[in-house]
Amino acid sequence: MNPRLTKSQQKTICSQLGSVKLQLLYKASIHGFTGGAFHQQCDTRCPTVSVGYNASGFVFGGYTKQPFNQSGQYVSDEQAFLFTFSGEKLLKYPVTSPTYAVRMIANSGPYFGEALALVIGSQAVVHSSPGNYYNFNAAEMHGNDLNLTDCEVYQVEESPEFEKPWRPVVWENEKRTEMMDSIKLYCPLASSVSQVRVLLIGPVGSGKSSFFNSINSVFRGHVTNQAIAGCSTTSLTTQFRTYSVKAGREGKPLPIILCDTMGLEESTGAGLDIDDIVSILKGHLPDSYQFNPSAPLQSEAHGYRKSPALKDKIHCVVYIIDACKVSIMPTKLEEKLGAIRKKVNSMGIPQLVLMTKVDEACPFVSQDIKNIYKSSYIKELMQEVSARLGVPLSCVVPVKNYSQELELDLDCDILLLTSIIQMLRFADNYFDELSDRSSSIQTKE
């Protein structure tokens, strides 16, 4: 049996349920549009996701943790919800009266309260009555098309976790100290450069400014917020900002500068412009340059560097991606990232991906950040990011930024410091490449 739910839709639903996968149990177009066929395939199985499809293109349904039966009774479930897809986005309608969450009807398919039922009697139809223990808009849910082209029920299965982490990490205080010292003592391979410049690129709300704040916190010894960060649908960063991290309150600047940009947006003429990115990569952009999404930087602009030195250029590009949104990344945004990656590739600048909010994406990791490389779900997300952005898996690094904490956490620090060390290594690769290129030119001459 082939699932009708796309992989992207399955991942979107799974992202609501934690570290899980979906296993198809019942498909009405194969097993039959009858209550009997549904119960034969699905009774006693749980949790489940039931999905209806109609000719108008709507994909909608419900989730329950309770096993189906034919008792005729209501079953309580405080976690039950109905849903529909609006494009790639999932709209969710939680149960309002958990006592009446699911009704067990012998001659019908999945029956959620009195609000939504898929397959009534032996007919490929939907029962829809918003407000009966679930609130939803019927036009939004199924377009008022109550004829089913198919109905599927999936069992929700826990994703098996790895016994051993697939990337070894030392979670000890000595390791944190060792990494902090190695970052403080780092010297770029290019003698004309005292600080590696790393450009952070990512969609609005992915955690670019929060990443700088988190690194700054690690070296300050307490949680701090210097760059503006928060929740917004449009970019909170409107200027090109370069942030130098200091080793402690009165300490010397570290040998790395994090360059923060306006967030990427999917629509044209909004968010960061690709031409501006090229100007940043080449070192033309002055600090505090005010972005204008409708017009890229002109060479006449105030502070424009006409002849940037190597120290002004970008030595490593880091894409910041929210782990919770990997599977629902809009196509236009993916295309924008692809276009940027091509430009960066053509300039020979190394690229790294930071996957943020890993604790929000996976409950297993939320319990303990040390589970990061034991979570099969996080590994799947990293593999998906790797495929979508066209970078090797070894270039994808998961991190957890500080967002609501008041105190530092050793395990978070170790992931954050690991990402900085990777950036410095990648920058060294870039300087090596430049040195090799310059040597080969001199040899030819």
N, C-alpha and C positions, 0 to 999 in steps of 0.2 A: 504494500500500500504506500502510495506516495502522498505525503502531507500537502495540503493545499496552502497552508500557512507558509509564507516565505521564510527563509532563514532569518532575515532582518526582523520580520514580525515576531517570530519565535523568540529572538533575543530580546526584543523590546518587552514582551510579556515576562520573560524570565528575569529581566532587570528589576521587575516589581516584586519578585518572589525570592531573590537571593541566588545562591550558588546551585542552580538547578538546570535540568534540561527537560524537554517534552517528548513523550513517547506516545505515538498515535494508537488509540484503542479501538475507536469506532469511526466509521466513515459511512454516512447514510447512503451515498451513491453506490456503495459496494454491499454493505450489510442490509440495507433496506431502511426506508423512511417509516419505521414503526417503533412504538414504545418497546415492544418485545425484543426487537433486534438490539436496540440501545441497551436495555437492561442486561441482556445476555452477555454483551461485550464489556459493560462498565460497572455492574453491581459489585460492591465491596472494594472497588479500586478508589484510591484517594492519595493526595489531593488531585483535583482535575481542573482542566480548562476546557470549557465547551465553546465551540465557535460556529456561528451561522454565516452563510454566504448568500447573497441575493443577486438577481440579474442587474440591479442598479450599481453593483460594485462595492457594496458595503460589507465590511468584515467586522462582526460584533459578537458578543457572547458574555460569559461569566466564569468566575473562579469560585470554587468551594474546597475547603479542606475536608469536608464530610464525605463518607462513602455513600454512593447511591443505593437505594433499595426500593421496594414496591409496597411500603407500609401504608401509604396514603396520608402519612403524618408530615407536619412541618419539622424541620431539624434546625437547631440553633447553630449559627456560625458567625462570630463577630469579625472574622477576617474576609468574609465573602464580598465580592464586588462584581459589578457589570462593567463592560468596556466596549469601546468602539474605536476603530482607527480613523483618524482624520489625516489623510496622506500617510506619512511615516510616523505621525505622533499618536500616542495612545491617550484616549480620554477615559478617565476612570470614574465610576459612580459607586461609592461604598454603600453597603447595606445600611439602612436607617433604623431597621428593627431587627436586630440579630436573631431574635427568637423565631422569626418567620423567614429566615434567610433562604432556605431551600425546601421545596415540597416534593415528596416522594410519590409520584403518580405512576401507576403500573402501565397505563396505555399511552404514556407520553415520554418524550425525550427530556433533556435537562430542564428543570422547572425552578426558576429563581423567584421566591416569594409568590406574589401574584402579578409581578411586574413583567417578567419575560420568560417565555418557554419556547424551546426549539423542538419542532416535530410534535404536532398535536394529534393524538389518536394514530391513524395511519396516513396522515397527510403531511406533505412537505410545506408546512406553514408555520408562522410565528404567532404566538400570543403576546400581545404588547399592551401593557397598561401602566404607564409611568405613575409614580406616586404610591404604588402599593409595595411598601417596604424598600423600594429603591427609587431615587429621584433621577430622572433623565429626560432629555428632549427627544421625542420620537423621531423627528426629522433628522436630528444629529446622529441618533443611534443607528437607524436603518433606512432613513429616507422614506419612511412610511410604505416601503415595499415589503409586504409580509409573506411573500412567496420565497421559499428556500431553493437555491440551486444545489446546495450541499450543506451538511452539518457534520462537524467532526468533534470528537472528544479525545483529549490528550491526558495521559497521566503525568503528573509533575514528579520527576525523580531527582533525588539529590545527586549532584555531580560528585563522583568519587574524588576524594582529596589524595594528594601524593603523600606517601609515608615519609619520604625524605624530600627536602627542598631541592628543586631542580636547578637552582642557583645557590651555592653555599654562601652564607653570610655569617659573620661573627658579631653577635649581639652583646658586646661587652664594653664597659666604660673605657678600658684601655684602648680598644679599637677606635672609639670616637676620638680620644685624645691623639692617637697616632695619625688619624686622617686629618684632624684639624691642624696638627703640626706640619704635615706634608703639604697642605694647601698654603699655609703661611710661608713656608720655605721655598715654594715652587718658583722657578725662574723660567720664563718663556725661552724657547730655543733661539728665537730671533733676538739678537742683542739690541736692536733698535726699539724693541717693544718691552715695556715694563709691566703692562697689565693686559691680559687676554680679554678681548671684547667679545661677549657672547650676546647674540640677538635672540630675544624671546618672541616667538610668533604663535598666535593661537586664536581660536574663536572667542567672542565676547563671553566672559564668565568662566573661562576654562581654568583660571588661577595663575596668570602670569605675574601680576603684582603681588599676589599672596605668596608665590614662590620666592620672590626677592625678600619679602618680609620674613619668611621662614628661615632663609639662609642667614639673614641679618640677625635674627633671634638666636640662632645657634651660636654665633660668634659673640653676641652681646651677653649671653648667659641668661637671658630672660625673653619672654615673648614680647615683640615690639611691632609696631605698624608705622612704617615710614611712607611706603607707596600707598596710594589710595586703592583700596580693594573692597569688594562687596558684591552684592547681587544686583544685577541690572540687565535689561535686555539690550541696551546699547552700551558702547564702550565707556568705562569710567576713566580710562586713560586717553586723553585727547592730545597729549604732547609726546614727542620723542624724548624720553628721559633716560639718562645713563646713571646707574647707581653703583657706587663703589662701596664695598662692604669693608668695615674696619674690624681689626682683630681686637675686640673689646672696646669699651667706651672711649678710652684715650689712646687706643692702639693705632698702629700703622695701617694704611689701606692694604687690603689683600691684593694679590696679583691677578684679580679678575674683576671685570666690570660687566654688570648685567644691564643690557639695553632693553628697555620696555617700550612696546609699541601699542598703538591703538588696536583694539580687538578686530579680528576678521569677521566680516558679516557676509551672508550668502548673497544679498542683493547687490547689483552693480551700483556704484556711486555711493555706497555706504561702507563704513569701516575702513580699514587700511587699504590704500591703493598699491597695486603691485609695482608701479613705477617708483613709488616712494621707497618700497623695500629695496629695490635695486640701488637707489641713491644711498640708503643706509649701508648696504653691503659694501659699497665702494668708498664709504667714509665721507661722503659729501654733506651729510645732515648734521647741523649743529645741535647741541643739547638744548632742550626746551623748545624745539621747533613745534609750532602748532599745526597739527594735521588738518588738511582740508580734503575730505573724501571725494569731492567733485573736481578737484584740480591738483595734480601732483606737483611736487617741488620744482621750482624754476631756478636756473643757475643765477638769476639776478636776486634771489631771495637773500634777506639779511643773514649773515653768518655762513652762507654757503661756502664750503671748502672746495676751491677749484682744483687744487693739486694736493689731495690727501696723501699723507705718508702711510706706511704699513701700520703704524700704531693707531691710526684713525679708522682703519678698515675693520670689518667683522671677521673674526677668526674661527667662529663656530656658530651654527644656527641650531636653535633648540625649539622644536614644536611642542607646545603645551596642549595636551588633549585630556578632556574630562572623561574618566573611565565610564561614568554613568551614561555618556552620550555617544560612545563609540558606535553602537549598533544603529543609532538613529541620526547619524551625521547626514545632514541634507546633501543631496547630490551636488548642488551648486557650490557648497562650501568645500566638498571633496575635490571638485574641479579646480577651485581657487588654490587650494593647498598643493594640488598637482602642478599647476602652472608655476607657483613659487618654487617648488622643489626642482623643477627643470632649470629655472634661472640660477638657483643656488648651485646645482650640479655643474652647470656650464662654467661657473666661476671657480670650481674646484674647492668649494668651502665644505668642510665636513658637517654632517647633520645628525642630530640626536632627537629622540622623542621622549618627553616626560609624560607619563600617564598619571594624572592627579586624581584625587578623591577616591582612591582605591577602597577605602574603608566604607564609603557610602555605597559603592557598587557591589560589595561582597560582605555579607554578615559574618562569614568565617574569618575574614580579615579584620572586620570591625571588633570582633571578640579579642583578637590579639594580632597586632601588626606583624608579629614574627611569622604569622601564617602566610605571608605574602607570596612566597615561592612554594608553598604547599597547596595553594588554591588552584584547582584545575580551571575554575571559571576565570580567574585573573589571567592565567596563562592563555586561555582562549581569547580573551579581550586583547592581550598583547599581540597575539598572532594576527588578530583581525586588524589592529592598528598597523602592524608591520605590512600586511598585504595592501591595505587601503592607501597608505602613504608611500609605499614602495621603498621601504627601508628594511634592512635585515633585522631579525629579532634581537640580535646582540646590540642593536642601537636603540632598543626600547627599554626605558628604565621607569619602574613605578615609584611614586613618592606620595607621601601624605603631607600636605601643607598644614601649618598651624592656622586655625580659623576661629575656634571657639575656646581653645585652651588658654589658661592663664600661666601654666608652668610648662617647662620643657619636658620632653619625653625622650629617653635614651634611644629607643627603637626608631622613632621618627627621625631623630637627628642622624642616625646611621644611614638611613635611606637617602636623606637630603645630602649628606656629605659625599655619599657614593656617587650621586648624580654630578656634583661639582668636580670630583676627581675624573669622572668620565669626560666632562667638558674640557678639562685641562689636557687630558691625553689626546683628545680629538684635535685640539688646537696645536699640540706638538706635531701631530700628523700633517697638519696644514703647513706649518713652518718647515718641516722636513721636505715636503713636496716642493715648496718654493725654492728651498736651498738646492734640491736636486735639479730643478728646472734651470736655475741660474748657473749651476756648474756645467750642465750640458751645453748651455748657450755659449759659455766662455770657452769650452773645449772646442766647439765648432769654429769659433773665431780664431 
